Each structure stands twice: as C-alpha cells, then as structure tokens.
Amino acid sequence: MPTDTSLRPEPRPAAPAAPPAPAAATAATPTPPAAARMTTRAKLILLLLCAAQFIIALDFSILNVALPVLGKDLGMGQADLQWAVTAFALPSGGFLLLFGRIADLFGRRKLFLIGLALFTAASVLAALAWSPASFLAGRALQGLGAAVIVPTGMSLLTTTFAEGPQRERALGISGTVLSMGFTIGMVLGGVMTEALGWRSTMGLLSLTGVAVLATAPVLLSESRHPERPRIDVPGAVTVTGGLLALIYALSTAVEEGFGRPDVIVTLLAGVALLVAFVVVESRAAQPLVSLPMLRRRTVAWGNLAGLTTFAMMSTVIFLLTLYLQEVLRLSAFETGLLFGVQGVVSAIAGIVAPKVIGRLGARRTLLVGMLLQAGFTAALLGLGTGSGMWLALIGVTVASLGHLWAIISYGVTATSGVPDAEQGLATGLVTSSQQVGITIGIPLLSAVAAAHIGSLRADGTGFADATLGGIKLALGLDAALVAVVAVLVTFGLRTARGARRG
C-alpha cells in the first residue's frame, strides 16, 4: 500500500544490546565476590570488544541526521536515501548467522580481525564517496563487516569470561557501552554534520576502527570449534538468501508499500527459503544450525522475546522521532538531545541489570522488562499535538529501561548452557533476532501508521492531528504485542523449567 510521505524512513533503532550469556544459575548458587573480579588483561580485552561493538552501535545512528545533507551533496533523491540504511541492513542482518558459524570453525579472532579491517576500509570508502554508487558500496561493505564483527565479538566475550558473575558483569558493561554508542551517535551526527559536514561521521568510524584494529591482535587469543566439520552449503545459501530477501522486502515496503511486485516476490521468496532452510537442516549430517538447539525452549522462547522487544522498541523510537519533529516541530538536534536522556538511563539499566537478574532470575527479569516496555509505550497514547514532550521523554526513558533489562535477560536465556564450541552459533542466533527485529518492526508498524494517517487526511483531519492519530494507533499495537509476547514467553519458559525438573 502507498505510504504517507511524512513517514520517510530514518530508522533510529533501539540501542543494540550485547547478547548476554548464562547467568540465571548464579541466583541459586551464590559466588564469592572475588570470583567476579577481572584481571588487568581481562579488563583490556573487555574494553577492546566493547569498543568494537561501540563502533557498530555508532554506525546505526550517526548517519541518520546527516542524510538530507548527504543526499544534496551526492545528488541522491529522497527515495534513494532509504538505501543508505538498507544497504547496511541487508548484509549486516543476512550474513550474521553464517559468519557466526564460520568463526566457530575457522577461528573467532581471525574472523573478528577480518571484519574490523573490512568495516574500517568500507568507512573510508563511504567518507570519500564521489557518487551515490560509491557511497552505497561503502555502506554495503560496512554492513558485511558488521555481520562479521557482531557474532565474533560476542562469542569472544562469552568464551573469554566464565559463566556466572564475571560474565554477567562483562555483559552488563558491554550493554551499557552499546547503549551509549547509539545515543552518542545520534547527538554527534547532528553536531559533526553541522560543524564539519556529513563525511566527518564516516571519518570518525574509520579512525575508531583503525585504533581497535591496531590493538586487537595483541590482546585476543584464538578460539575455535575443537573439530572442523564441513560448512553446510545448502543451509548457508537458504538461510542467507531468506534473510536477505526478507530484509529487502520489509525495508522497501516502508517506502513504497507492500503492493509493489518486487516486495511481494522477495517477501514470498524469503519465507520459502527460510522454510527450505528448516527442511535442509533436518536432513544435513553437519547442519549450520542444530535443530535440537532450536527445539530447546530456552533458545526458542528467548529469541522470540528478543525479536519482539527489538522490533517494537525500535519502532517506538522511530514513531517518537516522527512525533517530535513533525508534530511538535523540534529540530533534529533537539530530538537527539532528548533521546540522550534515554541513553543515559539505558546505560544505568545496563549496569544494574546483572544484579537484577541475580536477584530475580533471568525469566522474571525478562517478564518485568517487557512489561515495563509495554506499559510505558502504552502511556505514550496520552501524547497531544500542543504538548507532550515531557510525556515522550518519561515514556521512552522508562520503556528503554525495561527494554534493556529484557534484552540482557533474553540473551542470558537464549545462550544458557550452550557449550563454548557453539557460542558463535548461539550468539549468531541472538544477534540475528536483534537485526531482524530492528528491520521488521519499523516497516510493519509505520505502514499501519501511514495508512491511518492517509485515511484521516482524506476525511479532512489536519496534518498534525492526522499524524498523531496514526502514531497512536501504531504505538497501541506495539504495546499490545510486547505484552502478549511477554506472557507467552513467561509461560513457555515456566513450562520448560517444569519439564527439566520432571
């Protein structure tokens, strides 16, 4: 269906969270405080891995404010600007699972360094771009580098730090850094574009990448699967093709609607390929994804929770950005500062999350986090056309606190009990849930909002009231979906725990 021009995609995804590792068991078996202490080398490794993830988080948000200026400089039309986001999202989401598995087999450190080098070189290309094609090529290569860095970085973290308090602490710090990376990117994007031009945003990513790449070989040790089974080529082709097709269809639909032939064809192809992937994996001697792992209730329900919380929170931020700029007429810089408060609270939430999980357990923390996210998203239904900035600030801030608790506890759940040899695969599943969630939430609910805005405008409703009406409808659906999935996941995890006891 056609979409309203006010809903041009400038996705501001929720801060990516470190896929955490098993921690729930620590609530039952207290560990001496000394066990959570890190050596100096461990702290440096954590700093390095957090810096790498920080770059990816920064890249999610730093370019958004610069898009209009970038478009004028490179001669890109409004419709083409979507590809600045989509060109990154396609490879970063489509290849995550594959590279997570390749790293398990051939060396996580080796793949991590390759990904960093590729991302850094691609950032240089994007900064020096002389045409739309060269810029989009740089963005696509950045996405490919991110698809290597994210799962390898997370699997290096979960295999470096022992399961329990030490790993919980490392993941809490990692989640905090990632949240701040997203927030800093939103603020820096506006400041740097205004002072130095849009190319400076890509230049910053290049310089940061060089610094991390120079340090990584000294600190990181190699780790890989103890054996070297063959790569499941049919599985790799079907899952990568399915994710690429699905991400393309949903990313394009937000701009052009779901009625376009290429959207329909790629959407159906994506679903068909993912179904074929399940069939292939059930018959493969050495599958890319272990179906018994996917049949574990903790993995299945944990990743469903992660996909939902990411999809819906990224949509909240996108819709609030639209509200603040289109209804309240705040500038992009003012909007970025408002979301900066949300980022600070997310950082605090990341610090205290391991303690909350230790006290409540991962399952209860997941429920509390998702219900906080749902409840304060629903509170945003009180937004008005003349005022609402403070409600928007409070609502998104508390919802983000719950969101961060949810993503840390879902990662704990989805990777709990997975052996080190399969941590790349487990974290690949977690990060795939994140990326797919970020990708599908905004297109689906913004299409709902756009349709309602168009209907209200056709009935003679003013622009501000119509826009607010569409935003509220999408926010209401968002809150309801998070609440429903929270209840389903809680019941599913409780059933799983009961089955283990039996």
C-alpha positions as CSV (number, residue, x, y, z in Angstrom):
1,M,0.0,0.0,0.0
2,P,1.3,3.5,-0.6
3,T,2.8,5.3,2.4
4,D,2.5,8.8,3.6
5,T,5.5,11.0,2.7
6,S,5.8,12.0,6.3
7,L,6.9,8.5,7.1
8,R,10.2,8.5,5.2
9,P,12.5,6.0,6.8
10,E,15.1,7.4,9.1
11,P,15.2,4.4,11.5
12,R,16.7,5.1,14.8
13,P,16.9,1.6,16.2
14,A,16.9,0.8,19.8
15,A,20.4,0.5,21.2
16,P,21.8,-2.8,20.2
17,A,22.4,-4.9,23.3
18,A,25.2,-7.3,23.9
19,P,23.8,-10.8,23.6
20,P,24.4,-11.9,27.2
21,A,25.3,-15.3,28.4
22,P,24.1,-17.7,31.1
23,A,23.6,-16.1,34.4
24,A,20.4,-17.3,36.0
25,A,22.1,-20.1,37.8
26,T,24.0,-17.7,40.0
27,A,20.9,-16.7,41.8
28,A,20.7,-20.2,43.2
29,T,24.4,-20.7,43.9
30,P,26.0,-17.6,45.4
31,T,29.6,-17.0,44.3
32,P,32.2,-15.1,46.4
33,P,32.7,-11.5,45.2
34,A,36.3,-12.4,44.2
35,A,35.0,-14.6,41.5
36,A,33.6,-11.6,39.7
37,R,36.9,-9.7,39.7
38,M,38.8,-9.4,36.4
39,T,42.5,-9.4,35.8
40,T,44.0,-6.4,34.1
41,R,44.3,-8.3,30.8
42,A,40.6,-9.4,31.0
43,K,39.6,-5.7,31.5
44,L,41.6,-4.7,28.5
45,I,40.0,-7.5,26.4
46,L,36.6,-6.3,27.5
47,L,37.4,-2.7,26.7
48,L,38.5,-3.8,23.2
49,L,35.4,-5.9,22.5
50,C,33.2,-3.1,23.8
51,A,35.0,-0.6,21.5
52,A,34.3,-2.8,18.5
53,Q,30.6,-3.1,19.3
54,F,30.5,0.6,20.1
55,I,31.6,1.3,16.5
56,I,28.7,-0.7,15.2
57,A,26.2,1.0,17.6
58,L,27.6,4.4,16.5
59,D,27.1,3.4,12.8
60,F,23.4,2.6,13.5
61,S,22.6,6.2,14.4
62,I,25.3,8.7,13.5
63,L,24.3,9.0,9.8
64,N,20.6,9.5,10.3
65,V,20.7,13.2,10.9
66,A,23.1,13.7,8.1
67,L,21.0,12.0,5.4
68,P,19.4,15.2,4.0
69,V,22.7,16.9,3.7
70,L,24.4,13.8,2.3
71,G,21.6,13.5,-0.3
72,K,22.1,17.0,-1.6
73,D,25.9,16.6,-1.7
74,L,25.9,13.3,-3.7
75,G,22.8,14.1,-5.8
76,M,20.6,11.4,-4.2
77,G,16.9,11.8,-4.3
78,Q,14.7,11.4,-1.2
79,A,13.6,7.9,-2.3
80,D,17.3,6.9,-2.8
81,L,18.2,7.9,0.8
82,Q,16.5,4.8,2.1
83,W,19.3,2.8,0.6
84,A,21.8,4.5,2.9
85,V,20.1,2.5,5.7
86,T,19.0,-0.6,3.6
87,A,22.4,-1.1,2.0
88,F,23.8,-1.6,5.5
89,A,20.9,-3.6,6.9
90,L,20.9,-6.2,4.1
91,P,24.3,-7.7,4.6
92,S,24.6,-7.0,8.4
93,G,21.3,-8.9,9.0
94,G,21.6,-11.5,6.2
95,F,25.1,-12.9,7.0
96,L,25.2,-12.8,10.8
97,L,24.3,-16.4,11.3
98,L,26.7,-17.6,8.6
99,F,29.7,-15.7,9.9
100,G,29.0,-16.7,13.4
101,R,29.3,-20.4,12.4
102,I,32.3,-19.8,10.2
103,A,34.0,-18.2,13.1
104,D,33.3,-21.2,15.3
105,L,35.0,-23.4,12.8
106,F,37.9,-21.4,11.4
107,G,38.8,-19.0,14.3
108,R,36.9,-16.2,16.0
109,R,39.9,-14.0,16.4
110,K,40.8,-14.4,12.8
111,L,37.3,-13.5,11.5
112,F,37.0,-10.7,14.1
113,L,40.1,-9.0,12.7
114,I,39.0,-9.5,9.1
115,G,35.6,-8.0,9.9
116,L,37.3,-5.0,11.6
117,A,39.6,-4.4,8.6
118,L,36.7,-4.6,6.2
119,F,34.5,-2.3,8.2
120,T,37.3,0.3,8.6
121,A,38.2,0.2,4.8
122,A,34.5,0.5,3.9
123,S,34.1,3.5,6.2
124,V,37.0,5.2,4.4
125,L,35.2,4.5,1.1
126,A,32.0,5.9,2.4
127,A,33.8,9.0,3.7
128,L,35.5,9.6,0.3
129,A,32.4,8.7,-1.8
130,W,32.2,10.6,-5.1
131,S,28.8,9.3,-6.3
132,P,25.7,7.6,-4.9
133,A,27.0,4.2,-6.1
134,S,30.4,4.5,-4.3
135,F,28.7,5.6,-1.1
136,L,26.2,2.8,-1.2
137,A,29.0,0.3,-1.9
138,G,30.8,1.6,1.2
139,R,27.6,1.2,3.3
140,A,27.1,-2.4,2.0
141,L,30.7,-3.3,2.9
142,Q,30.2,-1.7,6.3
143,G,27.2,-4.0,6.8
144,L,29.2,-7.0,5.7
145,G,32.0,-6.1,8.2
146,A,29.4,-5.6,10.9
147,A,28.0,-9.1,10.2
148,V,31.4,-10.5,11.0
149,I,32.2,-8.3,14.0
150,V,29.0,-8.7,15.9
151,P,28.8,-12.5,16.3
152,T,32.6,-13.0,16.6
153,G,32.9,-10.2,19.1
154,M,30.1,-11.6,21.2
155,S,31.4,-15.2,21.1
156,L,34.9,-14.0,22.0
157,L,33.3,-12.3,25.0
158,T,31.3,-15.2,26.2
159,T,34.2,-17.6,25.8
160,T,36.7,-15.3,27.5
161,F,34.6,-14.7,30.6
162,A,33.5,-17.6,32.7
163,E,29.8,-18.3,33.1
164,G,28.5,-16.7,36.2
165,P,29.2,-13.3,37.9
166,Q,32.2,-12.4,35.8
167,R,30.4,-12.9,32.5
168,E,27.3,-11.1,33.8
169,R,29.4,-8.1,34.8
170,A,31.2,-8.1,31.4
171,L,27.9,-8.3,29.6
172,G,26.4,-5.5,31.7
173,I,29.3,-3.3,30.8
174,S,29.1,-4.3,27.2
175,G,25.3,-3.5,27.0
176,T,26.0,-0.1,28.7
177,V,28.7,0.8,26.2
178,L,26.5,-0.2,23.3
179,S,23.6,1.9,24.5
180,M,25.8,4.9,24.9
181,G,27.2,4.3,21.4
182,F,23.8,4.6,19.9
183,T,22.9,7.7,22.0
184,I,26.3,9.4,21.3
185,G,25.8,8.7,17.6
186,M,22.5,10.5,17.5
187,V,24.0,13.6,19.1
188,L,27.3,13.5,17.3
189,G,25.5,13.0,13.9
190,G,23.9,16.4,14.2
191,V,26.9,18.3,15.7
192,M,29.5,16.9,13.3
193,T,27.3,17.3,10.2
194,E,26.7,20.9,11.1
195,A,30.3,21.7,12.0
196,L,32.4,19.5,9.7
197,G,30.0,18.0,7.1
198,W,28.5,14.6,6.7
199,R,31.8,13.0,5.6
200,S,33.2,13.5,9.1
201,T,30.7,11.0,10.5
202,M,32.2,8.2,8.3
203,G,35.7,9.5,9.1
204,L,35.1,9.1,12.8
205,L,34.2,5.4,12.2
206,S,37.3,4.9,10.2
207,L,39.6,6.4,12.9
208,T,37.9,4.4,15.6
209,G,38.2,1.2,13.6
210,V,42.0,1.8,13.0
211,A,42.5,2.2,16.8
212,V,40.7,-1.1,17.6
213,L,42.3,-3.0,14.8
214,A,45.8,-2.0,15.9
215,T,45.2,-3.2,19.5
216,A,43.2,-6.4,18.8
217,P,46.0,-8.7,17.7
218,V,48.0,-8.1,20.9
219,L,45.2,-8.9,23.3
220,L,43.0,-11.5,21.7
221,S,43.7,-15.2,21.7
222,E,42.4,-17.6,19.0
223,S,39.4,-19.8,19.8
224,R,37.5,-22.2,17.5
225,H,35.4,-25.3,17.4
226,P,37.6,-28.3,18.6
227,E,36.8,-30.1,15.3
228,R,36.4,-28.8,11.8
229,P,33.2,-30.1,10.3
230,R,32.3,-29.1,6.7
231,I,30.3,-25.9,6.1
232,D,26.7,-26.7,5.4
233,V,26.5,-25.0,2.0
234,P,22.8,-25.7,1.3
235,G,21.9,-24.4,4.7
236,A,24.1,-21.3,4.3
237,V,22.5,-20.5,0.9
238,T,18.9,-20.9,2.1
239,V,19.2,-19.0,5.4
240,T,21.3,-16.2,4.0
241,G,19.1,-15.8,0.9
242,G,16.0,-16.0,3.0
243,L,17.2,-13.3,5.4
244,L,18.4,-11.1,2.6
245,A,15.1,-11.4,0.8
246,L,13.0,-10.8,3.9
247,I,15.0,-7.7,5.0
248,Y,14.9,-6.2,1.5
249,A,11.1,-6.7,1.2
250,L,10.4,-5.2,4.6
251,S,12.9,-2.3,4.2
252,T,11.5,-1.4,0.7
253,A,7.8,-1.7,1.9
254,V,8.2,1.1,4.3
255,E,8.9,3.5,1.4
256,E,6.9,2.0,-1.4
257,G,4.2,-0.1,0.3
258,F,3.5,-3.8,0.2
259,G,1.8,-3.7,-3.2
260,R,4.9,-3.4,-5.3
261,P,5.7,-6.6,-7.3
262,D,9.3,-6.9,-6.1
263,V,8.2,-6.5,-2.5
264,I,5.7,-9.3,-2.9
265,V,8.1,-11.6,-4.8
266,T,11.0,-11.1,-2.3
267,L,8.7,-11.5,0.7
268,L,7.4,-14.8,-0.6
269,A,10.9,-15.9,-1.6
270,G,12.2,-15.1,1.8
271,V,9.6,-17.1,3.6
272,A,10.1,-20.0,1.2
273,L,13.8,-20.0,1.6
274,L,13.6,-20.0,5.4
275,V,11.2,-22.9,5.3
276,A,13.6,-24.7,2.9
277,F,16.4,-23.9,5.4
278,V,14.5,-25.8,8.2
279,V,14.0,-28.8,5.8
280,V,17.7,-28.8,4.8
281,E,18.9,-28.6,8.4
282,S,16.7,-31.5,9.4
283,R,18.5,-33.7,6.9
284,A,22.0,-32.4,6.9
285,A,24.7,-34.5,8.5
286,Q,26.6,-31.5,9.8
287,P,23.9,-28.7,9.8
288,L,24.7,-25.0,10.0
289,V,22.1,-24.7,12.8
290,S,21.5,-27.5,15.2
291,L,17.7,-28.1,15.2
292,P,17.9,-29.7,18.6
293,M,19.3,-26.4,19.8
294,L,16.3,-24.5,18.2
295,R,14.0,-27.0,19.9
296,R,15.3,-26.0,23.3
297,R,12.5,-24.0,24.8
298,T,15.0,-21.5,26.3
299,V,16.5,-20.8,22.9
300,A,13.2,-20.7,21.0
301,W,11.3,-18.5,23.6
302,G,14.4,-16.4,24.4
303,N,14.9,-15.5,20.8
304,L,11.2,-14.8,20.3
305,A,11.3,-12.4,23.2
306,G,14.4,-10.7,21.7
307,L,13.0,-10.3,18.3
308,T,9.8,-8.8,19.7
309,T,11.4,-6.4,22.1
310,F,13.9,-5.1,19.5
311,A,11.2,-4.8,16.8
312,M,8.8,-2.9,19.0
313,M,11.4,-0.6,20.8
314,S,13.0,0.4,17.5
315,T,9.5,1.3,16.3
316,V,8.8,3.4,19.4
317,I,11.9,5.5,18.8
318,F,11.1,5.9,15.1
319,L,7.5,7.0,15.8
320,L,8.6,9.3,18.6
321,T,11.1,10.9,16.3
322,L,8.4,11.5,13.8
323,Y,6.2,12.9,16.6
324,L,8.8,15.3,17.9
325,Q,9.9,16.6,14.5
326,E,6.6,16.5,12.6
327,V,4.0,17.3,15.3
328,L,6.0,19.3,17.9
329,R,8.4,20.7,15.3
330,L,11.6,20.1,17.3
331,S,14.8,20.2,15.4
332,A,16.9,17.0,14.7
333,F,19.5,18.2,17.2
334,E,16.9,18.9,19.9
335,T,15.4,15.4,19.2
336,G,18.8,13.8,19.6
337,L,19.4,15.5,22.9
338,L,16.0,14.3,24.2
339,F,17.0,10.8,23.3
340,G,20.3,11.4,25.0
341,V,18.4,11.3,28.3
342,Q,17.0,7.9,27.3
343,G,20.5,6.7,26.5
344,V,21.9,7.7,29.9
345,V,19.1,5.8,31.7
346,S,19.7,2.8,29.4
347,A,23.4,2.9,30.5
348,I,22.4,2.8,34.1
349,A,20.0,0.0,33.4
350,G,22.9,-2.0,31.8
351,I,25.0,-1.5,34.9
352,V,22.3,-2.8,37.3
353,A,20.8,-5.5,35.1
354,P,23.2,-8.3,36.3
355,K,22.2,-7.5,39.9
356,V,18.5,-7.6,39.0
357,I,19.0,-10.9,37.1
358,G,20.9,-12.3,40.1
359,R,18.1,-11.4,42.5
360,L,15.0,-12.2,40.3
361,G,16.4,-14.7,37.8
362,A,16.5,-14.3,34.0
363,R,12.9,-15.4,33.5
364,R,11.4,-12.9,35.9
365,T,13.6,-10.1,34.8
366,L,12.6,-10.8,31.2
367,L,8.9,-10.5,32.2
368,V,9.4,-7.3,34.2
369,G,11.5,-5.7,31.4
370,M,8.9,-6.5,28.7
371,L,6.0,-5.4,30.8
372,L,7.8,-2.1,31.6
373,Q,8.4,-1.6,27.9
374,A,4.8,-2.4,27.1
375,G,3.3,-0.3,29.9
376,F,5.3,2.9,29.2
377,T,4.8,2.5,25.4
378,A,1.0,2.4,26.2
379,A,1.5,5.6,28.3
380,L,2.5,7.4,25.1
381,L,-1.1,7.2,23.9
382,G,-1.5,10.3,26.0
383,L,0.6,12.5,23.6
384,G,-1.0,15.6,22.3
385,T,-0.5,18.0,19.4
386,G,0.2,21.0,21.5
387,S,2.3,19.4,24.3
388,G,3.7,16.0,25.1
389,M,7.5,16.5,25.1
390,W,7.8,15.6,28.8
391,L,5.5,12.6,28.5
392,A,7.5,11.4,25.5
393,L,10.7,11.8,27.5
394,I,9.4,9.9,30.5
395,G,7.7,7.2,28.5
396,V,10.6,6.4,26.2
397,T,13.1,6.6,29.0
398,V,11.3,4.1,31.3
399,A,10.3,1.9,28.4
400,S,14.0,1.8,27.4
401,L,15.0,0.8,30.9
402,G,12.6,-2.2,30.7
403,H,13.8,-2.9,27.1
404,L,17.5,-3.1,28.2
405,W,16.6,-5.5,31.1
406,A,14.6,-7.6,28.6
407,I,17.4,-7.8,26.0
408,I,20.1,-8.7,28.6
409,S,17.8,-11.4,30.3
410,Y,16.7,-12.8,26.9
411,G,20.3,-13.2,25.9
412,V,21.0,-14.9,29.2
413,T,18.1,-17.3,28.5
414,A,18.9,-17.9,24.8
415,T,22.6,-18.8,25.4
416,S,22.3,-20.5,28.7
417,G,24.0,-23.9,28.9
418,V,25.4,-23.7,25.3
419,P,29.0,-25.2,25.2
420,D,31.9,-22.9,24.2
421,A,32.3,-24.7,20.9
422,E,28.8,-23.5,19.8
423,Q,28.9,-20.0,21.3
424,G,29.4,-18.4,17.9
425,L,26.2,-20.1,16.7
426,A,24.2,-19.2,19.8
427,T,25.3,-15.6,19.7
428,G,24.6,-15.6,16.0
429,L,21.0,-16.6,16.7
430,V,20.7,-13.9,19.3
431,T,22.2,-11.1,17.1
432,S,20.1,-12.4,14.1
433,S,17.0,-11.9,16.3
434,Q,18.2,-8.4,17.1
435,Q,18.9,-7.4,13.5
436,V,15.7,-9.0,12.1
437,G,13.7,-7.3,14.9
438,I,15.2,-3.9,14.1
439,T,14.5,-4.4,10.4
440,I,10.9,-5.6,10.5
441,G,9.4,-3.5,13.3
442,I,9.6,-0.1,11.7
443,P,8.3,-1.1,8.2
444,L,5.3,-3.0,9.6
445,L,4.0,-0.5,12.1
446,S,5.0,2.6,10.1
447,A,2.9,1.2,7.3
448,V,0.0,0.9,9.7
449,A,0.5,4.4,10.9
450,A,0.8,5.7,7.3
451,A,-2.4,4.0,6.2
452,H,-4.3,5.6,9.2
453,I,-2.8,9.0,8.6
454,G,-3.9,8.8,4.9
455,S,-7.4,7.8,6.0
456,L,-7.7,10.7,8.5
457,R,-6.4,13.2,6.0
458,A,-8.9,12.0,3.4
459,D,-11.6,12.7,6.0
460,G,-10.4,16.3,6.3
461,T,-8.4,16.0,9.5
462,G,-5.5,18.4,9.9
463,F,-1.9,17.3,9.3
464,A,-0.8,17.4,13.0
465,D,-3.9,15.6,14.2
466,A,-3.8,13.0,11.5
467,T,-0.1,12.3,12.0
468,L,-0.7,12.0,15.8
469,G,-3.6,9.6,15.1
470,G,-1.5,7.3,13.0
471,I,1.3,7.3,15.5
472,K,-1.0,6.5,18.4
473,L,-2.6,3.6,16.5
474,A,0.9,2.1,15.8
475,L,2.0,2.7,19.5
476,G,-1.1,0.9,20.8
477,L,-0.4,-2.1,18.6
478,D,3.2,-2.0,19.6
479,A,2.4,-2.1,23.4
480,A,-0.2,-4.8,23.0
481,L,2.2,-7.1,21.0
482,V,5.0,-6.7,23.6
483,A,2.6,-7.5,26.5
484,V,1.1,-10.6,24.7
485,V,4.6,-12.0,23.8
486,A,5.8,-11.3,27.4
487,V,3.0,-13.5,28.8
488,L,3.5,-16.2,26.2
489,V,7.3,-16.3,26.7
490,T,6.9,-16.4,30.5
491,F,4.5,-19.4,30.2
492,G,6.8,-21.2,27.8
493,L,9.9,-20.7,30.0
494,R,8.0,-21.8,33.1
495,T,6.9,-25.0,31.2
496,A,10.5,-25.6,30.1
497,R,11.7,-25.3,33.7
498,G,9.0,-27.6,34.9
499,A,9.9,-30.2,32.2
500,R,13.6,-30.1,33.4
501,R,12.6,-30.7,37.0
502,G,10.4,-33.6,35.9
